[in-house]
Amino acid sequence: MEKSTGIITRLTKLTETSLIVHWCTFEHGLIKTVAKGARRSKSAFAGKVDLFFEAEMIWVESRSGELHTLRELSVVNYREGLRKRYVDTVVASYFSELLAHVTETGHPVPELFDLLKRGLGYLEDSGADKRAVLHYESELARLLGVAHSRTSAAMAIEQAFGSLPRARSACLQTIGG
């Protein structure tokens, strides 16, 4: 079994009762786990699996493939503040999607985990604005080593990784940028 601290970045329905939970973890980078029975009302995961929750988690690694089995989790931060305003949720989703776009699954990136954690904390405390989006992109480009003084961080990321997530334009439109 493996143990780590992680932030839920995406949820996907697997079956009528189970979810695929995408995590950004400190020790293991991006991983996917199956939360069996998580959609049942009496599940051990009830109330513990939602977007942007930060949790201590234990999972069993898959023998083949990248879909592991989630065994236990204890929520450390529910991030209730991100659910108060739609725009905060949209920007938080963009942060997660951008991180997934530039990071390989299973590759440890503790500095990117910290960036996501700081970014979500900022949104929760201060709310989303264009400055937050541009700062997140700038820090991400710097940490990835693709930042250039002559181009914007978004352009540097786009040049290095071929594109930006489509969610960026919707994100900027939502915040009025």
Backbone as CSV, one residue per row, in Angstrom:
resi,resn,N_x,N_y,N_z,CA_x,CA_y,CA_z,C_x,C_y,C_z
1,MET,0.829,-1.188,0.000,0.000,0.000,0.000,0.870,1.248,0.000
2,GLU,0.369,2.270,-0.635,1.044,3.559,-0.724,0.256,4.583,0.083
3,LYS,0.958,5.601,0.557,0.328,6.655,1.338,0.849,8.001,0.838
4,SER,-0.045,8.986,0.781,0.369,10.308,0.328,-0.680,11.344,0.710
5,THR,-0.296,12.595,0.597,-1.229,13.709,0.690,-1.581,14.102,-0.729
6,GLY,-2.854,14.300,-1.014,-3.251,14.632,-2.371,-4.414,15.600,-2.419
7,ILE,-4.558,16.234,-3.576,-5.672,17.134,-3.859,-6.452,16.525,-5.018
8,ILE,-7.751,16.403,-4.852,-8.597,15.845,-5.908,-8.755,16.894,-7.001
9,THR,-8.359,16.522,-8.218,-8.407,17.469,-9.330,-9.507,17.157,-10.342
10,ARG,-10.038,15.930,-10.286,-11.055,15.546,-11.250,-11.766,14.310,-10.747
11,LEU,-13.054,14.186,-11.042,-13.842,13.006,-10.708,-14.541,12.519,-11.970
12,THR,-14.500,11.210,-12.193,-15.132,10.616,-13.357,-15.960,9.421,-12.906
13,LYS,-17.177,9.335,-13.372,-18.034,8.205,-13.041,-17.471,6.958,-13.726
14,LEU,-17.271,5.898,-12.965,-16.785,4.630,-13.509,-17.942,3.656,-13.679
15,THR,-18.708,3.452,-12.619,-19.890,2.594,-12.656,-21.004,3.337,-11.929
16,GLU,-22.122,2.660,-11.722,-23.226,3.278,-10.995,-22.842,3.628,-9.563
17,THR,-21.849,2.919,-9.011,-21.488,3.155,-7.612,-20.053,3.616,-7.397
18,SER,-19.219,3.556,-8.412,-17.794,3.859,-8.234,-17.342,5.073,-9.042
19,LEU,-16.280,5.704,-8.567,-15.695,6.878,-9.218,-14.216,6.661,-9.502
20,ILE,-13.737,7.293,-10.565,-12.299,7.433,-10.772,-11.939,8.798,-10.196
21,VAL,-10.999,8.789,-9.259,-10.585,10.022,-8.591,-9.177,10.369,-9.073
22,HIS,-9.027,11.531,-9.678,-7.730,12.014,-10.153,-7.136,12.874,-9.042
23,TRP,-5.881,12.617,-8.729,-5.195,13.293,-7.630,-3.920,13.965,-8.110
24,CYS,-3.582,15.056,-7.482,-2.242,15.620,-7.554,-1.665,15.382,-6.159
25,THR,-0.633,14.544,-6.080,-0.066,14.194,-4.783,1.331,14.777,-4.629
26,PHE,1.716,14.951,-3.402,3.030,15.496,-3.104,4.135,14.505,-3.486
27,GLU,3.992,13.256,-3.075,5.056,12.266,-3.258,5.039,11.525,-4.593
28,HIS,3.862,11.423,-5.245,3.744,10.580,-6.430,3.271,11.319,-7.682
29,GLY,3.070,12.603,-7.601,2.599,13.362,-8.758,1.129,13.087,-9.039
30,LEU,0.780,13.067,-10.311,-0.606,12.828,-10.707,-0.874,11.327,-10.718
31,ILE,-1.941,10.925,-10.041,-2.340,9.520,-10.049,-3.855,9.432,-10.169
32,LYS,-4.326,8.234,-10.536,-5.756,7.960,-10.614,-6.062,6.784,-9.707
33,THR,-7.151,6.920,-8.949,-7.582,5.818,-8.100,-9.056,5.535,-8.354
34,VAL,-9.452,4.300,-8.078,-10.858,3.925,-8.110,-11.367,3.960,-6.681
35,ALA,-12.418,4.714,-6.461,-13.089,4.737,-5.158,-14.327,3.858,-5.310
36,LYS,-14.161,2.585,-4.987,-15.252,1.614,-5.155,-16.381,1.923,-4.187
37,GLY,-17.584,2.017,-4.733,-18.767,2.273,-3.926,-18.916,3.704,-3.449
38,ALA,-18.081,4.622,-3.931,-18.089,6.005,-3.443,-19.410,6.726,-3.693
39,ARG,-20.185,6.275,-4.642,-21.433,6.948,-4.974,-22.611,6.418,-4.151
40,ARG,-22.356,5.409,-3.322,-23.397,4.905,-2.422,-23.518,5.828,-1.215
41,SER,-24.725,6.001,-0.727,-24.939,6.915,0.403,-24.278,6.424,1.691
42,LYS,-24.118,5.134,1.858,-23.511,4.601,3.082,-22.060,4.178,2.879
43,SER,-21.433,4.690,1.848,-20.043,4.368,1.547,-19.105,4.968,2.593
44,ALA,-17.978,4.299,2.792,-16.935,4.849,3.668,-16.363,6.140,3.087
45,PHE,-16.557,6.362,1.786,-16.057,7.567,1.116,-17.095,8.692,1.055
46,ALA,-18.311,8.444,1.542,-19.382,9.445,1.475,-18.942,10.739,2.160
47,GLY,-19.058,11.849,1.430,-18.696,13.154,1.963,-17.203,13.441,1.985
48,LYS,-16.394,12.503,1.508,-14.942,12.666,1.544,-14.314,12.842,0.167
49,VAL,-15.107,12.630,-0.884,-14.575,12.686,-2.242,-15.297,13.772,-3.017
50,ASP,-14.621,14.906,-3.199,-15.174,15.992,-3.993,-14.015,16.834,-4.526
51,LEU,-14.296,17.596,-5.563,-13.260,18.403,-6.194,-12.545,19.312,-5.206
52,PHE,-11.248,19.338,-5.327,-10.340,20.222,-4.600,-10.176,19.878,-3.123
53,PHE,-10.799,18.791,-2.650,-10.544,18.339,-1.285,-9.088,17.930,-1.195
54,GLU,-8.453,18.252,-0.092,-7.092,17.790,0.177,-7.191,16.719,1.252
55,ALA,-6.527,15.578,1.031,-6.686,14.458,1.954,-5.408,13.650,2.092
56,GLU,-5.298,12.997,3.240,-4.303,11.947,3.437,-4.957,10.692,2.888
57,MET,-4.265,9.982,2.020,-4.891,8.843,1.360,-3.987,7.618,1.374
58,ILE,-4.622,6.470,1.324,-3.914,5.194,1.208,-4.538,4.454,0.039
59,TRP,-3.690,3.905,-0.837,-4.185,3.161,-1.987,-3.300,1.958,-2.245
60,VAL,-3.860,1.035,-3.026,-3.126,-0.149,-3.458,-2.769,0.062,-4.921
61,GLU,-1.477,-0.055,-5.228,-1.036,0.140,-6.606,-1.512,-0.983,-7.506
62,SER,-1.881,-0.612,-8.700,-2.287,-1.579,-9.703,-1.063,-2.359,-10.166
63,ARG,-1.245,-3.639,-10.410,-0.136,-4.458,-10.915,0.162,-4.127,-12.366
64,SER,-0.871,-3.754,-13.086,-0.682,-3.338,-14.482,-1.607,-2.159,-14.744
65,GLY,-1.070,-1.129,-15.289,-1.872,0.049,-15.580,-1.697,1.136,-14.543
66,GLU,-2.460,2.200,-14.736,-2.298,3.379,-13.898,-3.511,3.663,-13.024
67,LEU,-4.470,2.746,-12.969,-5.667,2.937,-12.165,-5.551,2.116,-10.879
68,HIS,-5.260,2.808,-9.783,-5.017,2.174,-8.491,-6.326,2.107,-7.687
69,THR,-6.319,1.379,-6.594,-7.512,1.220,-5.773,-7.380,2.023,-4.482
70,LEU,-8.276,2.967,-4.301,-8.287,3.795,-3.097,-8.830,2.975,-1.937
71,ARG,-8.106,2.954,-0.830,-8.519,2.180,0.345,-9.074,3.067,1.450
72,GLU,-8.344,4.135,1.766,-8.760,5.014,2.857,-8.409,6.449,2.514
73,LEU,-9.165,7.363,3.108,-8.765,8.760,3.020,-9.341,9.531,4.182
74,SER,-8.594,10.535,4.564,-8.985,11.422,5.650,-8.816,12.850,5.140
75,VAL,-9.927,13.563,5.024,-9.894,14.918,4.466,-9.209,15.865,5.444
76,VAL,-8.244,16.608,4.916,-7.494,17.592,5.685,-8.067,18.992,5.461
77,ASN,-8.543,19.255,4.232,-9.062,20.571,3.884,-10.197,20.401,2.875
78,TYR,-11.394,20.820,3.259,-12.572,20.693,2.378,-12.679,21.832,1.364
79,ARG,-11.971,22.891,1.578,-11.991,24.078,0.710,-13.419,24.568,0.424
80,GLU,-14.171,24.780,1.495,-15.550,25.250,1.358,-15.630,26.583,0.613
81,GLY,-14.607,27.420,0.764,-14.600,28.730,0.124,-14.664,28.689,-1.387
82,LEU,-14.191,27.604,-1.993,-14.221,27.509,-3.455,-15.625,27.244,-3.990
83,ARG,-16.545,26.889,-3.130,-17.906,26.584,-3.565,-18.859,27.769,-3.390
84,LYS,-18.346,28.875,-2.900,-19.201,30.035,-2.653,-19.464,30.847,-3.914
85,ARG,-18.476,30.883,-4.806,-18.624,31.650,-6.051,-18.258,30.761,-7.241
86,TYR,-19.104,30.796,-8.257,-18.893,29.986,-9.456,-17.547,30.287,-10.102
87,VAL,-17.173,31.545,-10.168,-15.935,31.953,-10.830,-14.717,31.318,-10.140
88,ASP,-14.762,31.177,-8.826,-13.643,30.549,-8.108,-13.502,29.081,-8.504
89,THR,-14.631,28.409,-8.653,-14.613,27.000,-9.062,-14.090,26.851,-10.489
90,VAL,-14.481,27.760,-11.370,-14.013,27.713,-12.769,-12.497,27.898,-12.829
91,VAL,-11.977,28.863,-12.099,-10.536,29.120,-12.116,-9.789,27.962,-11.457
92,ALA,-10.300,27.417,-10.367,-9.668,26.261,-9.722,-9.622,25.068,-10.685
93,SER,-10.673,24.883,-11.450,-10.700,23.803,-12.444,-9.649,24.030,-13.523
94,TYR,-9.492,25.275,-13.945,-8.458,25.590,-14.932,-7.068,25.301,-14.371
95,PHE,-6.823,25.685,-13.125,-5.526,25.402,-12.500,-5.236,23.898,-12.555
96,SER,-6.225,23.090,-12.203,-6.057,21.633,-12.205,-5.839,21.093,-13.612
97,GLU,-6.616,21.592,-14.551,-6.505,21.120,-15.933,-5.154,21.503,-16.543
98,LEU,-4.689,22.702,-16.276,-3.392,23.134,-16.787,-2.273,22.272,-16.209
99,LEU,-2.352,21.992,-14.925,-1.347,21.144,-14.287,-1.330,19.755,-14.925
100,ALA,-2.503,19.177,-15.163,-2.583,17.857,-15.792,-2.060,17.899,-17.230
101,HIS,-2.230,19.033,-17.877,-1.798,19.189,-19.275,-0.270,19.163,-19.412
102,VAL,0.426,19.647,-18.402,1.884,19.784,-18.518,2.664,18.762,-17.689
103,THR,1.969,17.850,-17.025,2.629,16.901,-16.129,2.285,15.476,-16.528
104,GLU,3.273,14.608,-16.471,3.029,13.195,-16.752,2.496,12.489,-15.517
105,THR,1.635,11.518,-15.734,1.087,10.722,-14.643,2.202,9.950,-13.946
106,GLY,2.143,9.944,-12.616,3.090,9.160,-11.829,4.471,9.766,-11.676
107,HIS,4.652,10.982,-12.124,5.952,11.647,-12.013,5.912,12.605,-10.826
108,PRO,6.697,12.367,-9.771,6.643,13.240,-8.580,7.040,14.679,-8.898
109,VAL,6.178,15.593,-8.494,6.420,17.026,-8.715,5.972,17.806,-7.474
110,PRO,6.719,17.687,-6.376,6.274,18.351,-5.138,6.114,19.858,-5.274
111,GLU,6.940,20.498,-6.087,6.808,21.949,-6.241,5.527,22.315,-6.984
112,LEU,5.049,21.457,-7.877,3.800,21.734,-8.577,2.604,21.449,-7.676
113,PHE,2.722,20.442,-6.812,1.695,20.199,-5.800,1.562,21.436,-4.911
114,ASP,2.691,21.963,-4.465,2.678,23.171,-3.624,2.064,24.358,-4.353
115,LEU,2.357,24.502,-5.644,1.782,25.594,-6.429,0.261,25.455,-6.503
116,LEU,-0.226,24.255,-6.776,-1.670,24.041,-6.841,-2.311,24.340,-5.484
117,LYS,-1.697,23.872,-4.431,-2.214,24.099,-3.082,-2.274,25.599,-2.771
118,ARG,-1.208,26.329,-3.107,-1.185,27.777,-2.886,-2.233,28.483,-3.734
119,GLY,-2.351,28.050,-4.999,-3.322,28.663,-5.907,-4.753,28.471,-5.420
120,LEU,-5.082,27.265,-4.986,-6.426,27.009,-4.473,-6.672,27.779,-3.183
121,GLY,-5.653,27.876,-2.344,-5.773,28.644,-1.108,-6.024,30.111,-1.391
122,TYR,-5.327,30.645,-2.388,-5.530,32.051,-2.759,-6.967,32.274,-3.236
123,LEU,-7.453,31.377,-4.099,-8.814,31.524,-4.612,-9.831,31.466,-3.480
124,GLU,-9.591,30.581,-2.545,-10.516,30.433,-1.419,-10.525,31.682,-0.534
125,ASP,-9.351,32.259,-0.305,-9.231,33.416,0.581,-9.564,34.737,-0.095
126,SER,-9.091,34.924,-1.329,-9.192,36.236,-1.982,-10.127,36.277,-3.184
127,GLY,-10.486,35.131,-3.708,-11.361,35.086,-4.879,-10.583,35.154,-6.178
128,ALA,-11.227,34.688,-7.226,-10.603,34.614,-8.546,-10.577,35.967,-9.227
129,ASP,-9.471,36.222,-9.909,-9.343,37.387,-10.763,-8.279,37.077,-11.816
130,LYS,-8.173,37.952,-12.780,-7.223,37.721,-13.875,-5.793,37.659,-13.352
131,ARG,-5.497,38.472,-12.372,-4.150,38.482,-11.792,-3.778,37.109,-11.232
132,ALA,-4.720,36.433,-10.597,-4.470,35.099,-10.035,-4.142,34.099,-11.146
133,VAL,-4.888,34.160,-12.235,-4.649,33.248,-13.359,-3.267,33.489,-13.961
134,LEU,-2.938,34.743,-14.208,-1.647,35.072,-14.813,-0.491,34.713,-13.886
135,HIS,-0.661,34.915,-12.588,0.388,34.558,-11.634,0.583,33.042,-11.586
136,TYR,-0.507,32.286,-11.572,-0.408,30.823,-11.564,0.343,30.345,-12.813
137,GLU,-0.028,30.872,-13.969,0.650,30.490,-15.217,2.122,30.874,-15.174
138,SER,2.430,32.049,-14.653,3.805,32.518,-14.563,4.641,31.607,-13.664
139,GLU,4.104,31.276,-12.497,4.814,30.378,-11.575,4.988,28.988,-12.174
140,LEU,3.960,28.499,-12.856,4.046,27.182,-13.490,5.128,27.183,-14.561
141,ALA,5.154,28.192,-15.399,6.175,28.288,-16.451,7.574,28.354,-15.845
142,ARG,7.708,29.112,-14.770,9.006,29.224,-14.102,9.446,27.876,-13.528
143,LEU,8.556,27.199,-12.836,8.891,25.912,-12.229,9.195,24.835,-13.273
144,LEU,8.553,24.934,-14.427,8.797,23.972,-15.502,10.049,24.306,-16.308
145,GLY,10.591,25.501,-16.085,11.785,25.914,-16.811,11.529,26.365,-18.231
146,VAL,10.301,26.796,-18.516,9.977,27.233,-19.875,9.688,28.727,-19.965
147,ALA,9.799,29.438,-18.852,9.509,30.878,-18.837,10.533,31.638,-19.675
148,HIS,10.052,32.640,-20.396,10.902,33.519,-21.204,10.580,34.961,-20.843
149,SER,11.582,35.790,-20.840,11.353,37.194,-20.502,10.626,37.941,-21.619
150,ARG,10.676,37.420,-22.828,10.089,38.139,-23.969,8.664,37.710,-24.303
151,THR,8.180,36.638,-23.678,6.823,36.176,-23.970,6.051,35.990,-22.676
152,SER,4.747,35.974,-22.810,3.903,35.728,-21.638,4.077,34.277,-21.199
153,ALA,3.735,34.011,-19.956,3.838,32.645,-19.435,2.929,31.709,-20.216
154,ALA,1.731,32.173,-20.557,0.802,31.335,-21.314,1.400,30.958,-22.667
155,MET,2.021,31.912,-23.329,2.633,31.630,-24.627,3.824,30.688,-24.473
156,ALA,4.605,30.856,-23.429,5.755,29.974,-23.192,5.284,28.541,-22.944
157,ILE,4.217,28.385,-22.158,3.671,27.041,-21.899,3.115,26.457,-23.188
158,GLU,2.408,27.276,-23.951,1.841,26.812,-25.214,2.939,26.363,-26.187
159,GLN,4.020,27.113,-26.277,5.124,26.743,-27.161,5.802,25.462,-26.695
160,ALA,5.964,25.296,-25.383,6.659,24.117,-24.853,5.810,22.856,-24.909
161,PHE,4.486,22.990,-24.762,3.629,21.805,-24.661,2.625,21.680,-25.800
162,GLY,2.736,22.543,-26.797,1.911,22.423,-27.993,0.571,23.123,-27.930
163,SER,0.071,23.375,-26.758,-1.224,24.046,-26.619,-1.464,24.385,-25.156
164,LEU,-2.546,25.083,-24.933,-3.063,25.334,-23.591,-4.421,24.648,-23.509
165,PRO,-4.878,24.308,-22.324,-6.215,23.709,-22.220,-7.281,24.647,-22.773
166,ARG,-8.299,24.072,-23.393,-9.385,24.879,-23.942,-10.119,25.646,-22.856
167,ALA,-10.027,25.155,-21.628,-10.713,25.800,-20.514,-10.164,27.199,-20.224
168,ARG,-8.992,27.529,-20.746,-8.395,28.842,-20.433,-9.282,29.984,-20.942
169,SER,-9.758,29.879,-22.160,-10.568,30.978,-22.691,-11.879,31.121,-21.915
170,ALA,-12.502,30.012,-21.531,-13.721,30.074,-20.732,-13.423,30.650,-19.352
171,CYS,-12.279,30.298,-18.818,-11.852,30.807,-17.506,-11.699,32.328,-17.563
172,LEU,-10.961,32.818,-18.541,-10.756,34.267,-18.668,-12.057,35.003,-18.956
173,GLN,-12.916,34.386,-19.749,-14.210,35.011,-20.049,-15.064,35.107,-18.786
174,THR,-15.027,34.069,-17.956,-15.805,34.057,-16.723,-15.357,35.125,-15.740
175,ILE,-14.040,35.361,-15.678,-13.546,36.388,-14.742,-13.551,37.780,-15.357
176,GLY,-13.939,37.845,-16.615,-14.033,39.153,-17.266,-12.713,39.644,-17.817
177,GLY,-11.835,38.693,-18.185,-10.527,39.080,-18.704,-10.455,38.796,-20.112
